[in-house]
Amino acid sequence: MTLTILFAPGDALWNNYRAPLIDALDAAGLNAVLTREADPETVDYIVYAPGSALTDFSPFTRCCAVLNLWAGVERIVGNPTLHQPLCRMVDPALTQGMVEYVTGHVLRYHLGLDDHITRQDGVWRPEAPPLASQRQVAMLGLGALGQTCARALAGLGFAVDGWARTARTVPGVTCHAGPEGLQNVLSRAEIVVTLLPRTPGTENLLDADRLSLLPRGARLINPGRGHLIDDDALLAVLDSGQVAHATLDVFRMEPLPAEHPFWAHPRVTVTPHIAAETRPHSAAQVIVDNIVRGQAGQPFVHRVDPATGY
Ligand code: NAP
């Protein structure tokens, strides 16, 4: 039997993913056609990305799974026509990229690198930073990305608190859960990293009340989703100095409009959603591994739970 795999994203992704997907399908010994057009009733799997023209999944009656190229699924998980299993992307290369982004920015804050770069004023200030073990870092989200980043930071010696919806165990990381856990984590965090998905439960998680729990001078790094933080509340704590600096990679509106106050704020670094991206060769392998599992009757990995939205 020949499998029909519909590639739903647009031209740019097709150009990047076509060859790696075909190579991975061949290597797995799957007899499959990768196509951009097919009679919906003949499609076995759909490769998907946000922004794909495909929005009605109901005609795909024999489709075994929709395989998302991105880690975030907020733009598809609530689609009422989606009756097929949805799997999100957990790509080792994307995870590595996130570890590099997070550790880089945590070290930047920890070592006070900005001061040395911007303050070349002829004044000798022999003030060494504390060791990482004296620096309290909070990781909000202990999933595929948060957990790996938390481990990497703990490996560098940081004192890491982790927080998730359910109780987790991560070596080297003090784990917390629930509203009280969040309160405890925030109230001692010198550097906060947010790696949570966008769901109704995480919308505006860091609002004025929660931001006010942070010790004065805390730093914030958000490579998760813009909706996790109340923008106005963040601007207020940045203006007051309660939060000394924020590095933001994701925004409620992307691209971040040129007139948005984050761009000009002296205490904000904007990065344009580049913390970590899916890499075609490793991601193609993840997609094909899931197709192999589906064909063998095994459960899909990285399956999204529609009830939690991630
Ligand atoms: P994941 O494996 O699904 O992990 C999500 C984590 O968030 C889990 O630990 C989960 O808790 C926790 N969580 C979810 N809802 C929560 C709630 N209401 N309260 C407390 N904790 C909650 O996701 P991931 O692969 O680590 O990715 C995280 C996010 O990073 C993605 O959703 C995406 O938005 C973002 N991302 C950004 C970029 C970028 O370039 N900036 C790239 C990739 C991904 P449990 O452990 O209890 O389930």
Boltz pocket constraint, residues with backbone or C-beta under 6 A from the ligand:
constraints:
  - pocket:
      binder: B
      contacts: [[A, 71], [A, 72], [A, 73], [A, 89], [A, 90], [A, 94], [A, 140], [A, 141], [A, 142], [A, 143], [A, 144], [A, 145], [A, 146], [A, 147], [A, 163], [A, 164], [A, 165], [A, 166], [A, 167], [A, 168], [A, 195], [A, 196], [A, 197], [A, 198], [A, 199], [A, 201], [A, 202], [A, 222], [A, 223], [A, 224], [A, 225], [A, 249], [A, 250], [A, 273], [A, 274], [A, 275], [A, 276], [A, 277], [A, 308], [A, 310]]
      max_distance: 6.0
